[in-house]
Amino acid sequence: MMEHLHADIRQLLHNSNRILILSHIRPDGDAVGSMLGLGLSLLELGKDVQMVLSDGVQRTFRHLTGAENILHHSSGDFDAIITLDASDPRRLGDGLEGRTPDLNIDHHVTNLNFARLNFVLPEATATAAILAEYLPVWGLPITKPVAEALLTGMVTDTIGFRTSNMNPTTLRLAATLMEAGADLPELYKRALINRSFAATRYWGLGLSDLQREGRLAWTTLTLENRKASGYTGTDDADLTNVLSGIDECDIVVLFIEQKEGTVKVSWRAQPGWDVSQIAFSFGGGGHSAAAGADIPGTLEEVRPKVLEATRQLLDTKK
């Protein structure tokens, strides 16, 4: 079965000349790294590739080769449409424009398998890790820029190889990408250590509102916080990674107010807890230890519902 799927994917990639690659809104390092990794590899084969992120590339990842070529919107017709790191077509913003993808590559357990071909490996630590392992199987090259993009995706989605789903395969793949020319210390520093002054102020405003109730903690980033800090992104500037390290808590929740009348909610959990199903119940998805959802409504409407659902999960192990 898997051999047939690999054959179909290889045929799709090699027989298509004009290819559209999409990933999710508010793209993280795995979305950007996976897109550039696959896109640059296809360009090496002489393909006409459009890489599209509705929200563009955040400053943290603009040093990667090809980042300047990522578009906000697609144009024209395509022989193949590929989605990366997105469990649900709604996560792609308006990128699909009603079209059905030809190939969906992802590692989220809540993936809806919405494409003609679906290559979803929930056991993988990152979509970039899937590509690092299988691009050669599909007959695609891993050049130095491809390796740099994929290693960035792996580093960010595992928070520096320290998430609970880490495995030996990921470390072996990282070593292979380093052998292809990727500078792990430099990519790690740019992805996880370096922060702009505005992002750091944004963190401070969120941390000043941090609240705790037993084994649950939460905080909020408002539109006013974003304006006051000068932070220009629509994400959390990776504040969730800071919150996930709170020793006294099993689950942390971050609420990020959005301009379009929705609230982006991010859950992080310690091993043994599964927050993906809470996220799924609110129209989102993700992993057992890290999940998210975009929920319509104001902070005052969304926050109590989410906290109550999270409390109910925590109550199951009292």
C-alpha positions as CSV (number, residue, x, y, z in Angstrom):
1,M,0.0,0.0,0.0
2,M,2.7,2.5,1.0
3,E,4.8,1.5,-2.0
4,H,1.9,2.4,-4.3
5,L,1.4,5.7,-2.6
6,H,5.1,6.6,-3.0
7,A,4.9,5.6,-6.7
8,D,1.8,7.9,-7.1
9,I,3.5,10.8,-5.3
10,R,6.7,10.4,-7.4
11,Q,4.6,10.3,-10.6
12,L,2.7,13.4,-9.6
13,L,5.9,15.4,-8.7
14,H,7.8,14.4,-11.8
15,N,4.9,14.6,-14.3
16,S,3.6,18.0,-13.2
17,N,5.3,21.1,-14.6
18,R,3.4,24.0,-12.9
19,I,3.0,23.3,-9.1
20,L,1.4,25.3,-6.4
21,I,2.5,24.7,-2.8
22,L,0.4,26.0,0.1
23,S,0.7,25.9,3.9
24,H,-1.2,27.3,6.9
25,I,-2.1,30.7,8.1
26,R,0.3,32.3,10.7
27,P,3.1,30.0,9.4
28,D,5.6,28.6,11.9
29,G,9.0,27.3,11.1
30,D,7.7,23.9,10.0
31,A,5.3,25.5,7.5
32,V,8.0,27.8,6.0
33,G,10.8,25.3,6.1
34,S,8.7,22.5,4.6
35,M,7.5,24.9,1.8
36,L,11.0,26.0,0.9
37,G,12.4,22.5,1.2
38,L,10.0,21.0,-1.2
39,G,9.7,24.1,-3.4
40,L,13.5,24.5,-3.8
41,S,13.9,20.8,-4.5
42,L,11.3,21.0,-7.3
43,L,12.9,24.0,-8.8
44,E,16.1,22.0,-9.0
45,L,14.2,19.7,-11.3
46,G,13.2,22.6,-13.5
47,K,9.6,22.8,-12.3
48,D,7.6,26.1,-12.3
49,V,6.8,26.4,-8.7
50,Q,4.6,29.0,-6.8
51,M,4.9,29.0,-3.0
52,V,2.1,30.7,-1.3
53,L,1.5,31.7,2.4
54,S,-1.6,33.9,3.0
55,D,0.2,35.6,5.9
56,G,3.6,35.8,4.4
57,V,6.9,34.9,6.0
58,Q,7.7,36.2,9.5
59,R,11.0,38.0,10.0
60,T,12.5,35.0,11.9
61,F,12.7,32.9,8.7
62,R,13.4,35.5,6.0
63,H,17.1,34.5,6.0
64,L,16.3,31.2,4.3
65,T,17.1,30.9,0.6
66,G,13.9,31.5,-1.4
67,A,11.9,33.1,1.3
68,E,11.7,36.3,-0.7
69,N,9.9,34.3,-3.5
70,I,7.0,33.2,-1.3
71,L,3.8,34.9,-2.4
72,H,0.6,36.0,-0.6
73,H,-1.7,34.8,-3.4
74,S,-1.4,32.4,-6.3
75,S,-2.0,33.2,-10.0
76,G,-2.8,31.1,-13.0
77,D,-3.5,27.4,-13.4
78,F,-1.6,24.4,-12.0
79,D,-0.9,20.8,-12.9
80,A,-0.6,20.0,-9.2
81,I,-1.6,21.6,-5.8
82,I,0.3,20.4,-2.7
83,T,-0.5,21.3,0.9
84,L,2.0,21.1,3.7
85,D,1.6,21.0,7.5
86,A,-2.1,21.7,7.4
87,S,-4.6,19.3,9.0
88,D,-7.7,21.1,7.6
89,P,-8.3,23.0,4.4
90,R,-9.6,25.9,6.5
91,R,-6.1,26.3,7.9
92,L,-4.9,27.3,4.4
93,G,-6.8,30.7,4.4
94,D,-8.1,31.4,1.0
95,G,-5.2,29.6,-0.8
96,L,-7.2,26.7,-2.2
97,E,-9.9,28.9,-3.7
98,G,-12.3,26.0,-3.7
99,R,-9.9,23.6,-5.4
100,T,-9.1,20.1,-4.2
101,P,-5.4,19.5,-3.5
102,D,-3.6,16.7,-5.3
103,L,-1.3,16.0,-2.4
104,N,-1.5,16.6,1.3
105,I,1.7,16.0,3.4
106,D,1.3,16.4,7.1
107,H,2.1,15.0,10.6
108,H,-1.0,16.1,12.6
109,V,-3.0,13.4,14.1
110,T,-6.2,15.4,13.5
111,N,-5.6,15.6,9.7
112,L,-8.8,15.3,7.7
113,N,-7.2,13.6,4.6
114,F,-8.7,16.2,2.3
115,A,-6.6,15.7,-0.8
116,R,-6.5,13.2,-3.7
117,L,-3.3,11.7,-2.2
118,N,-2.7,12.0,1.5
119,F,0.7,11.3,3.0
120,V,0.1,11.9,6.8
121,L,2.5,10.4,9.4
122,P,1.4,11.4,12.9
123,E,4.4,9.7,14.4
124,A,6.7,12.2,12.5
125,T,8.1,15.0,14.6
126,A,7.6,17.6,11.8
127,T,6.4,17.8,8.3
128,A,9.9,18.9,7.4
129,A,11.1,15.6,8.9
130,I,8.8,13.7,6.5
131,L,10.2,15.6,3.6
132,A,13.8,15.1,4.8
133,E,13.2,11.3,4.8
134,Y,11.2,11.0,1.6
135,L,12.4,13.5,-0.9
136,P,15.1,11.1,-2.0
137,V,12.5,8.3,-2.2
138,W,10.5,10.5,-4.6
139,G,13.6,11.3,-6.7
140,L,14.0,14.9,-5.4
141,P,17.4,16.3,-4.5
142,I,18.4,17.7,-1.1
143,T,20.8,20.6,-1.8
144,K,22.3,22.9,0.9
145,P,19.4,25.4,0.7
146,V,16.8,22.5,0.9
147,A,18.7,21.1,3.9
148,E,18.7,24.4,5.7
149,A,15.0,24.9,5.2
150,L,14.1,21.4,6.3
151,L,16.4,21.5,9.4
152,T,14.8,24.8,10.4
153,G,11.4,23.2,10.2
154,M,12.6,20.3,12.4
155,V,14.3,22.5,14.9
156,T,11.3,24.7,15.4
157,D,8.6,22.1,15.6
158,T,10.6,20.1,18.2
159,I,11.6,23.2,20.1
160,G,15.2,22.3,19.6
161,F,14.8,18.5,19.7
162,R,13.1,18.5,23.1
163,T,9.4,17.8,22.5
164,S,8.0,14.5,24.0
165,N,7.6,13.0,20.5
166,M,11.3,13.2,19.7
167,N,12.8,10.0,18.3
168,P,16.1,8.7,16.9
169,T,14.9,9.0,13.3
170,T,14.7,12.8,13.6
171,L,18.2,13.0,15.0
172,R,19.5,10.8,12.2
173,L,17.7,13.0,9.6
174,A,19.2,16.1,11.2
175,A,22.7,14.6,10.9
176,T,22.0,13.9,7.2
177,L,20.9,17.5,6.6
178,M,24.0,18.8,8.3
179,E,26.1,16.6,6.0
180,A,24.3,18.3,3.1
181,G,25.6,21.6,4.4
182,A,23.0,22.9,6.9
183,D,24.6,24.7,9.9
184,L,22.6,23.5,12.9
185,P,24.0,25.9,15.5
186,E,23.3,28.9,13.3
187,L,19.8,27.8,12.2
188,Y,19.0,26.9,15.9
189,K,20.1,30.4,17.0
190,R,18.1,32.2,14.3
191,A,14.9,30.1,14.8
192,L,14.8,29.7,18.6
193,I,17.1,32.2,20.3
194,N,17.1,35.5,18.4
195,R,14.2,37.8,19.2
196,S,13.4,41.3,18.1
197,F,13.0,44.0,20.7
198,A,9.3,44.3,19.8
199,A,8.7,40.5,20.1
200,T,10.4,40.6,23.5
201,R,8.1,43.4,24.7
202,Y,5.2,41.5,23.3
203,W,6.2,38.5,25.5
204,G,6.4,40.8,28.5
205,L,2.9,42.1,28.1
206,G,1.6,38.6,27.8
207,L,3.5,37.3,30.8
208,S,2.3,40.2,33.0
209,D,-1.3,38.8,32.6
210,L,-0.3,35.2,33.3
211,Q,-2.8,33.4,35.6
212,R,-2.8,30.0,37.3
213,E,-5.4,27.7,38.7
214,G,-4.0,24.5,40.0
215,R,-2.3,22.6,37.2
216,L,-3.7,25.0,34.5
217,A,-2.1,28.3,33.5
218,W,-3.2,30.8,30.8
219,T,-2.6,34.3,29.5
220,T,-3.7,36.6,26.7
221,L,-2.1,38.7,24.0
222,T,-4.5,41.4,22.9
223,L,-4.5,43.6,19.8
224,E,-3.6,46.5,22.1
225,N,-0.6,44.5,23.4
226,R,0.5,44.1,19.8
227,K,0.2,47.8,19.1
228,A,1.9,48.8,22.3
229,S,4.9,46.5,21.7
230,G,5.3,47.4,18.0
231,Y,5.1,43.7,17.1
232,T,3.9,43.4,13.5
233,G,3.1,39.6,13.4
234,T,-0.2,38.0,13.9
235,D,1.1,35.1,16.0
236,D,2.4,34.8,19.6
237,A,6.1,35.3,18.8
238,D,6.6,31.8,20.3
239,L,5.4,32.8,23.7
240,T,3.8,29.3,23.9
241,N,7.2,27.7,24.1
242,V,8.0,29.8,27.2
243,L,4.7,28.9,28.8
244,S,5.1,25.2,28.1
245,G,8.1,25.2,30.5
246,I,6.0,26.1,33.6
247,D,6.9,23.3,36.0
248,E,3.8,23.5,38.1
249,C,1.3,23.1,35.3
250,D,0.1,20.2,33.2
251,I,-1.6,22.3,30.6
252,V,-1.1,26.0,29.5
253,V,-3.3,28.0,27.2
254,L,-2.5,31.1,25.2
255,F,-5.3,33.4,23.8
256,I,-4.2,35.6,20.9
257,E,-6.8,38.2,19.8
258,Q,-7.1,38.6,16.0
259,K,-8.4,41.5,13.9
260,E,-11.0,39.5,12.0
261,G,-13.1,38.9,15.2
262,T,-11.6,35.6,16.1
263,V,-9.3,34.4,18.8
264,K,-6.3,32.1,18.1
265,V,-6.0,29.6,21.0
266,S,-2.9,27.5,21.6
267,W,-2.7,24.6,24.1
268,R,0.5,23.0,25.3
269,A,0.5,19.9,27.5
270,Q,2.9,17.8,29.5
271,P,3.3,14.1,28.4
272,G,0.3,12.0,29.3
273,W,-2.3,14.7,28.3
274,D,-4.0,15.0,24.9
275,V,-5.2,18.5,24.1
276,S,-5.7,17.8,20.3
277,Q,-9.3,16.7,20.9
278,I,-10.1,19.9,22.7
279,A,-8.7,21.8,19.8
280,F,-10.6,19.6,17.4
281,S,-13.9,20.3,19.2
282,F,-13.4,24.0,18.6
283,G,-12.6,23.5,14.9
284,G,-8.9,23.2,15.2
285,G,-6.4,20.3,15.6
286,G,-2.8,19.4,16.2
287,H,-0.9,17.0,18.4
288,S,-1.6,15.5,21.8
289,A,0.9,17.9,23.4
290,A,0.5,20.9,21.2
291,A,-2.7,22.0,19.5
292,G,-4.5,25.1,18.4
293,A,-7.8,26.5,17.0
294,D,-9.1,29.7,15.5
295,I,-12.4,30.4,17.3
296,P,-14.9,33.0,16.2
297,G,-15.9,35.5,18.9
298,T,-14.4,38.0,21.3
299,L,-11.9,37.2,24.1
300,E,-14.7,37.6,26.6
301,E,-16.8,35.0,24.7
302,V,-14.1,32.5,23.8
303,R,-11.9,32.4,26.9
304,P,-14.4,31.0,29.4
305,K,-15.6,28.3,27.0
306,V,-12.0,27.2,26.3
307,L,-10.9,27.2,30.0
308,E,-14.0,25.2,31.0
309,A,-13.3,22.6,28.4
310,T,-9.6,22.4,29.5
311,R,-10.7,22.1,33.1
312,Q,-12.9,19.2,32.2
313,L,-9.9,17.4,30.7
314,L,-7.8,18.0,33.8
315,D,-10.7,16.7,36.0
316,T,-10.5,13.3,34.3
317,K,-7.3,12.6,36.2
318,K,-8.1,14.0,39.6
